[in-house]
Amino acid sequence: MAEYSYTARDAKGSAVSGTLNANSEAAAADMLRQRSVIPISIQLNKASGSSSFSLDNIWVKSVSLTELIIFSRQMYSLMKAGIPIIRAIEGLSVSTNSKLLKRVLLEVVSQLESGHNLSSALAEHPAVFSRLMISLVHVGENTGRLDEAFLQLSYYFEREQDTRKQIKQATRYPIFVIFALFVAMFILNLAVIPQFANMFARFNAELPWSTKALLASSRFFVNYWPFIIAGLIGAFFAVRYYVKTPAGSLRWGRWKLSLPIIGDIIYRATLGRFSRSFGMMLKAGVPLTSALNLVADTVDNDYLGEKIREMRRNIERGEGLLRVSQQSNMFTPLVLQMIAVGEETGAMDAMLTEVAGFYEREVEFDLKSLTAKIEPILISIVAGMVLILALGIFTPMWDMLNAYKGTN
């Protein structure tokens, strides 16, 4: 997120100013409107742009989904039982095991005691509470159904957690194999191949190309291994910082969708997240354009988020949801047909929930077969490494053994 400075007028017409963190200028304006503040000017702080380096931009503390699920479930139970909000949040701040959430909830209590409503108090902590969560709480406050808002949030977070667990389970084996290959490469080049290099040097024999390649690789690792490790660590931090910049985040979002095998899974998982959160927002009574603007920040992909914002801009020009969905080229014909039915019957939230279920079932099936798809590729890589190692080590040994037999 970038930091924006703003000047605005509150409900009494008084001038107010300050700073806030948002993904875009439009998102910042929407956050101000949620606080019942009319923005006059919004400017990006250059000091917070992509040119500044800060460890805070790389390591951002956050509250886990499990903690948010527990918080939402507990708030639903407390609101349904009629417990006052301040008393409920004070009790949750004592019972939570997260130090960050405890500190944030105590600050929320302080803001509530100062006269703020719950949604505006939560909006002061964008690193913990997403804009989607704040908007649903805001709608729940205005409709007197705050308990249902927290119940919907708990369902949403639980589904999100299930999807993340499935992705982790499917990628655990490939990541472990790739990590083991890197470790094996370092051990072979630093400890094993140098021993054979000394033996080949004593015989002073002509070596095949595979052996020369292995020896050159080993010399490079032995002489420059500290620089290799430092370079890998530096590249990791540089890439991590770059993908948090606006341009880098956009390219990273597009690149993820073009990855072989897993790119299509990421794409459908993102569309499932979009459909479920969009349907939830419409069911809660959030206006269509505001819902699209909020959902654009929840899909966790700036490339698709920009497409969703373009859909919002086209709707503001007077076009229908079905037409802008077709223009975005994001959805399959079956999904477009379901959106058309939802727009015609007025049950768009129900249709979007069906769309989300459609995508989530496809993603779940693909994740179960992901290991079977990736395993042949990993086996081929391991086999290639073993082949090169065998040719490089054993071929000259056979030649030397034949030469020794020939002399006798």
C-alpha positions as CSV (number, residue, x, y, z in Angstrom):
1,M,0.0,0.0,0.0
2,A,1.0,3.6,-0.6
3,E,0.6,6.5,1.7
4,Y,-1.7,9.4,0.7
5,S,-2.2,12.9,2.1
6,Y,-5.7,14.3,2.0
7,T,-7.7,17.3,2.7
8,A,-11.4,16.9,3.2
9,R,-14.5,18.2,5.0
10,D,-16.4,16.3,7.7
11,A,-20.1,16.0,8.3
12,K,-20.1,19.4,10.0
13,G,-18.3,21.1,7.1
14,S,-15.1,21.5,9.0
15,A,-11.8,21.1,7.2
16,V,-9.8,18.0,8.1
17,S,-6.5,16.7,6.8
18,G,-4.3,13.7,7.4
19,T,-2.7,10.6,5.8
20,L,-3.9,7.1,5.1
21,N,-2.6,3.9,3.4
22,A,-4.5,2.6,0.3
23,N,-3.8,0.7,-2.9
24,S,-4.8,3.6,-5.1
25,E,-6.2,7.2,-5.1
26,A,-9.7,5.8,-5.8
27,A,-9.4,3.4,-2.9
28,A,-8.3,6.3,-0.6
29,A,-11.3,8.3,-1.6
30,D,-13.6,5.4,-0.9
31,M,-12.1,4.9,2.6
32,L,-12.7,8.6,3.4
33,R,-16.3,8.4,2.2
34,Q,-16.8,5.4,4.5
35,R,-15.7,7.7,7.4
36,S,-18.4,10.2,6.4
37,V,-15.7,12.6,5.1
38,I,-15.9,14.3,1.7
39,P,-12.5,14.3,0.1
40,I,-11.3,17.6,-1.5
41,S,-7.8,16.6,-2.6
42,I,-5.8,13.4,-2.4
43,Q,-2.0,13.2,-3.1
44,L,0.5,10.4,-3.1
45,N,3.3,11.0,-0.6
46,K,6.5,10.6,-2.7
47,A,8.4,9.5,0.4
48,S,6.2,6.4,0.5
49,G,6.6,5.5,-3.2
50,S,8.6,2.8,-4.8
51,S,11.9,4.7,-4.6
52,S,12.1,4.5,-0.8
53,F,13.4,1.4,0.9
54,S,12.2,0.2,4.2
55,L,12.2,-3.1,6.1
56,D,8.6,-2.3,6.9
57,N,7.8,-2.6,3.2
58,I,9.2,-6.1,3.2
59,W,8.2,-7.6,6.5
60,V,4.6,-6.5,7.3
61,K,3.1,-8.0,10.5
62,S,-0.5,-9.1,10.2
63,V,-3.1,-11.1,12.0
64,S,-3.6,-14.6,10.8
65,L,-6.8,-15.9,9.2
66,T,-7.4,-18.2,12.1
67,E,-7.4,-15.3,14.5
68,L,-9.8,-13.3,12.3
69,I,-12.1,-16.3,12.1
70,I,-12.2,-16.6,15.9
71,F,-12.7,-12.9,16.2
72,S,-15.6,-12.8,13.7
73,R,-17.2,-15.9,15.3
74,Q,-16.9,-14.4,18.8
75,M,-18.2,-11.0,17.7
76,Y,-21.2,-12.7,16.0
77,S,-22.1,-14.6,19.3
78,L,-21.6,-11.5,21.4
79,M,-23.6,-9.2,19.1
80,K,-26.4,-11.8,18.9
81,A,-26.5,-12.0,22.7
82,G,-26.9,-8.2,22.9
83,I,-23.6,-7.5,24.6
84,P,-22.5,-3.8,24.1
85,I,-19.8,-3.4,21.5
86,I,-17.2,-1.8,23.8
87,R,-17.6,-4.4,26.4
88,A,-17.4,-7.2,23.8
89,I,-14.2,-6.0,22.2
90,E,-12.6,-5.4,25.6
91,G,-13.4,-9.0,26.5
92,L,-11.9,-10.2,23.2
93,S,-8.8,-8.2,23.7
94,V,-8.2,-10.0,27.0
95,S,-8.8,-13.5,25.6
96,T,-6.8,-13.3,22.4
97,N,-3.4,-14.8,22.2
98,S,-2.2,-12.5,19.4
99,K,-0.2,-9.5,20.8
100,L,-0.9,-7.5,17.7
101,L,-4.6,-8.1,17.7
102,K,-4.7,-7.4,21.4
103,R,-3.0,-4.0,20.9
104,V,-5.3,-3.2,17.9
105,L,-8.5,-4.1,19.8
106,L,-7.5,-1.9,22.8
107,E,-7.0,1.0,20.3
108,V,-10.4,0.3,18.8
109,V,-12.0,0.4,22.2
110,S,-10.3,3.8,22.8
111,Q,-11.7,5.1,19.5
112,L,-15.1,3.8,20.3
113,E,-15.1,5.6,23.7
114,S,-14.1,8.8,21.8
115,G,-17.3,8.6,19.8
116,H,-16.3,6.7,16.7
117,N,-18.5,4.0,15.2
118,L,-17.0,0.5,14.9
119,S,-16.4,0.6,11.1
120,S,-14.4,3.9,11.3
121,A,-12.4,2.5,14.3
122,L,-11.5,-0.6,12.4
123,A,-10.6,1.5,9.3
124,E,-7.8,3.0,11.3
125,H,-6.0,-0.3,11.2
126,P,-5.9,-1.3,7.5
127,A,-3.0,-3.7,8.1
128,V,-5.3,-5.9,10.2
129,F,-8.8,-5.3,9.0
130,S,-9.4,-5.4,5.2
131,R,-11.6,-2.9,3.5
132,L,-14.1,-5.7,2.7
133,M,-14.4,-6.4,6.4
134,I,-14.8,-2.7,7.2
135,S,-17.5,-2.2,4.6
136,L,-19.5,-5.2,5.8
137,V,-19.3,-3.9,9.4
138,H,-20.4,-0.5,8.1
139,V,-23.4,-2.0,6.4
140,G,-24.2,-4.1,9.4
141,E,-24.1,-1.0,11.6
142,N,-26.4,1.0,9.3
143,T,-28.9,-1.9,9.0
144,G,-28.9,-3.0,12.6
145,R,-27.6,-6.5,11.5
146,L,-24.0,-6.4,12.8
147,D,-24.2,-9.9,14.0
148,E,-25.0,-11.2,10.5
149,A,-22.2,-9.2,9.1
150,F,-19.7,-10.9,11.4
151,L,-21.3,-14.3,10.6
152,Q,-20.8,-13.7,6.8
153,L,-17.2,-12.6,7.5
154,S,-16.5,-15.8,9.4
155,Y,-17.8,-17.9,6.6
156,Y,-15.7,-16.0,4.1
157,F,-12.5,-16.3,6.1
158,E,-13.1,-20.0,6.7
159,R,-13.5,-20.6,3.0
160,E,-10.3,-18.5,2.3
161,Q,-8.4,-20.5,4.9
162,D,-9.5,-23.8,3.3
163,T,-8.3,-22.7,-0.1
164,R,-5.0,-21.7,1.3
165,K,-4.5,-25.0,3.1
166,Q,-5.3,-26.9,-0.1
167,I,-2.7,-24.9,-2.0
168,K,-0.1,-25.4,0.7
169,Q,-0.8,-29.1,0.8
170,A,-0.5,-29.4,-3.0
171,T,2.7,-27.4,-3.3
172,R,4.5,-28.9,-0.2
173,Y,6.0,-31.9,-2.1
174,P,7.3,-29.9,-5.2
175,I,8.8,-27.2,-2.9
176,F,10.5,-29.9,-0.8
177,V,12.0,-31.6,-3.8
178,I,13.2,-28.3,-5.3
179,F,14.8,-27.4,-2.0
180,A,16.5,-30.8,-1.7
181,L,17.9,-30.4,-5.3
182,F,19.5,-27.0,-4.3
183,V,21.0,-28.5,-1.2
184,A,22.3,-31.5,-3.1
185,M,23.8,-29.2,-5.8
186,F,25.8,-27.2,-3.1
187,I,27.0,-30.4,-1.4
188,L,28.1,-32.0,-4.6
189,N,29.9,-29.0,-5.9
190,L,31.6,-28.1,-2.6
191,A,32.4,-31.5,-1.1
192,V,32.1,-34.4,-3.6
193,I,33.3,-33.2,-7.0
194,P,36.5,-31.6,-5.7
195,Q,37.6,-35.0,-4.4
196,F,37.2,-36.5,-7.9
197,A,38.9,-33.4,-9.4
198,N,42.1,-34.1,-7.3
199,M,42.1,-37.7,-8.5
200,F,41.6,-36.8,-12.2
201,A,44.4,-34.2,-11.9
202,R,46.9,-36.9,-10.7
203,F,46.2,-39.0,-13.8
204,N,46.6,-36.0,-16.1
205,A,44.2,-37.6,-18.6
206,E,42.1,-36.0,-21.3
207,L,38.6,-35.4,-19.8
208,P,35.2,-35.5,-21.6
209,W,33.1,-32.3,-21.9
210,S,30.7,-33.5,-19.1
211,T,33.6,-33.9,-16.7
212,K,35.0,-30.5,-17.6
213,A,31.6,-28.9,-17.1
214,L,31.3,-30.5,-13.6
215,L,34.8,-29.4,-12.6
216,A,34.2,-25.8,-13.8
217,S,30.9,-25.7,-11.9
218,S,32.6,-27.0,-8.8
219,R,35.5,-24.5,-9.0
220,F,32.9,-21.7,-9.4
221,F,31.0,-22.8,-6.3
222,V,34.2,-23.4,-4.2
223,N,35.6,-19.9,-5.1
224,Y,32.4,-17.9,-5.0
225,W,30.0,-19.7,-2.7
226,P,29.7,-16.8,-0.2
227,F,28.8,-14.4,-3.1
228,I,26.3,-17.0,-4.4
229,I,24.5,-17.2,-1.1
230,A,24.7,-13.4,-0.6
231,G,23.4,-12.9,-4.2
232,L,20.4,-15.3,-3.6
233,I,19.5,-13.6,-0.4
234,G,19.8,-10.1,-2.0
235,A,17.7,-11.2,-5.0
236,F,15.1,-12.6,-2.6
237,F,14.8,-9.3,-0.8
238,A,15.0,-7.2,-4.0
239,V,12.2,-9.2,-5.6
240,R,10.1,-9.1,-2.4
241,Y,10.5,-5.3,-2.3
242,Y,9.8,-4.9,-6.0
243,V,6.5,-6.8,-6.0
244,K,5.3,-4.4,-3.3
245,T,5.7,-1.4,-5.6
246,P,2.7,-0.5,-7.9
247,A,4.5,-1.4,-11.1
248,G,6.1,-4.6,-9.7
249,S,2.8,-5.7,-8.2
250,L,1.0,-5.3,-11.5
251,R,3.7,-7.3,-13.4
252,W,3.9,-10.0,-10.6
253,G,0.1,-10.4,-10.9
254,R,0.2,-10.9,-14.6
255,W,3.2,-13.2,-14.4
256,K,1.6,-15.5,-11.9
257,L,-1.3,-16.1,-14.2
258,S,1.0,-17.1,-17.1
259,L,2.9,-19.8,-15.1
260,P,2.7,-23.2,-16.6
261,I,0.4,-25.7,-14.9
262,I,-0.3,-23.6,-11.8
263,G,-1.1,-20.3,-13.5
264,D,-4.6,-21.5,-14.5
265,I,-5.2,-22.8,-11.0
266,I,-4.2,-19.4,-9.5
267,Y,-6.4,-17.6,-12.1
268,R,-9.5,-19.7,-11.2
269,A,-8.8,-19.5,-7.5
270,T,-8.7,-15.7,-7.8
271,L,-11.9,-15.5,-9.8
272,G,-13.5,-17.7,-7.1
273,R,-12.4,-15.3,-4.4
274,F,-13.7,-12.4,-6.5
275,S,-17.1,-14.0,-7.0
276,R,-17.6,-15.0,-3.4
277,S,-16.6,-11.7,-2.0
278,F,-18.6,-9.7,-4.6
279,G,-21.7,-11.8,-3.9
280,M,-21.3,-11.3,-0.2
281,M,-21.0,-7.6,-0.6
282,L,-24.1,-7.4,-2.8
283,K,-26.0,-9.6,-0.3
284,A,-25.1,-7.2,2.5
285,G,-26.5,-4.3,0.5
286,V,-23.3,-2.6,-0.7
287,P,-23.8,-0.6,-3.9
288,L,-22.6,-2.3,-7.1
289,T,-19.8,0.2,-7.9
290,S,-18.6,0.4,-4.3
291,A,-18.6,-3.4,-4.1
292,L,-16.5,-3.7,-7.2
293,N,-14.0,-1.2,-5.9
294,L,-13.7,-3.1,-2.6
295,V,-13.4,-6.5,-4.2
296,A,-10.6,-5.3,-6.5
297,D,-8.4,-5.0,-3.4
298,T,-9.4,-8.5,-2.0
299,V,-8.5,-10.6,-5.1
300,D,-4.8,-10.5,-4.1
301,N,-3.8,-9.8,-7.7
302,D,-3.2,-6.2,-8.9
303,Y,-3.5,-7.2,-12.6
304,L,-7.0,-8.6,-12.2
305,G,-7.8,-5.9,-9.6
306,E,-7.1,-3.3,-12.3
307,K,-9.5,-5.2,-14.7
308,I,-12.2,-5.1,-12.0
309,R,-11.7,-1.4,-11.5
310,E,-12.1,-1.0,-15.2
311,M,-15.4,-2.8,-14.9
312,R,-16.5,-0.4,-12.2
313,R,-15.6,2.6,-14.4
314,N,-17.6,1.2,-17.3
315,I,-20.6,0.6,-15.0
316,E,-20.4,4.2,-13.8
317,R,-20.6,5.2,-17.5
318,G,-24.0,3.4,-17.7
319,E,-23.1,0.0,-18.9
320,G,-24.6,-3.2,-17.4
321,L,-22.7,-5.8,-15.3
322,L,-23.0,-8.5,-18.0
323,R,-21.6,-6.3,-20.7
324,V,-18.6,-5.1,-18.7
325,S,-18.0,-8.7,-17.6
326,Q,-17.8,-9.8,-21.3
327,Q,-15.5,-6.9,-22.1
328,S,-13.1,-7.8,-19.3
329,N,-12.4,-11.3,-20.9
330,M,-12.1,-12.7,-17.3
331,F,-14.9,-15.2,-17.3
332,T,-15.9,-18.4,-19.1
333,P,-19.1,-18.5,-21.2
334,L,-20.8,-20.6,-18.5
335,V,-20.1,-18.0,-15.8
336,L,-21.2,-15.2,-18.1
337,Q,-24.5,-17.0,-18.6
338,M,-25.0,-17.3,-14.8
339,I,-24.3,-13.6,-14.5
340,A,-26.9,-12.9,-17.2
341,V,-29.5,-14.9,-15.3
342,G,-28.6,-13.1,-12.1
343,E,-28.9,-9.7,-13.7
344,E,-32.2,-10.6,-15.2
345,T,-33.8,-12.1,-12.1
346,G,-32.3,-9.7,-9.6
347,A,-30.6,-12.6,-7.7
348,M,-27.1,-11.6,-8.6
349,D,-25.7,-12.4,-5.1
350,A,-27.0,-16.0,-5.3
351,M,-25.6,-16.4,-8.8
352,L,-22.2,-15.1,-7.8
353,T,-22.2,-17.5,-4.9
354,E,-22.8,-20.3,-7.5
355,V,-20.0,-19.0,-9.7
356,A,-17.7,-19.0,-6.7
357,G,-18.6,-22.6,-5.9
358,F,-18.0,-23.6,-9.5
359,Y,-14.5,-22.1,-9.6
360,E,-13.7,-23.5,-6.1
361,R,-14.7,-27.0,-7.1
362,E,-12.5,-26.8,-10.2
363,V,-9.6,-25.5,-8.2
364,E,-10.0,-28.2,-5.5
365,F,-10.0,-30.9,-8.2
366,D,-6.9,-29.5,-10.0
367,L,-5.0,-29.1,-6.7
368,K,-5.6,-32.8,-5.9
369,S,-4.0,-33.7,-9.3
370,L,-1.3,-31.1,-9.2
371,T,1.3,-33.4,-7.6
372,A,0.6,-36.0,-10.4
373,K,1.2,-33.3,-13.0
374,I,4.4,-31.9,-11.5
375,E,6.0,-35.2,-10.4
376,P,7.1,-36.3,-14.0
377,I,8.8,-32.9,-14.4
378,L,10.6,-33.2,-11.1
379,I,11.7,-36.7,-11.9
380,S,13.0,-35.6,-15.3
381,I,15.1,-32.8,-13.6
382,V,16.5,-35.3,-11.1
383,A,17.2,-37.8,-13.8
384,G,19.0,-35.2,-15.9
385,M,21.2,-34.2,-12.9
386,V,22.0,-37.8,-12.1
387,L,22.9,-38.5,-15.8
388,I,25.2,-35.5,-16.0
389,L,26.8,-36.5,-12.7
390,A,27.3,-40.1,-13.9
391,L,28.7,-39.1,-17.2
392,G,31.0,-36.5,-15.7
393,I,32.3,-38.8,-12.9
394,F,32.3,-42.3,-14.2
395,T,33.1,-41.8,-17.9
396,P,36.7,-40.7,-17.2
397,M,37.1,-43.4,-14.6
398,W,36.1,-46.1,-17.1
399,D,38.6,-44.6,-19.7
400,M,41.4,-44.6,-17.1
401,L,40.5,-48.2,-16.1
402,N,40.6,-49.3,-19.8
403,A,43.9,-47.5,-20.3
404,Y,45.3,-49.2,-17.2
405,K,44.2,-52.7,-18.5
406,G,45.7,-51.9,-21.9
407,T,49.1,-51.2,-20.4
408,N,49.1,-54.6,-18.7
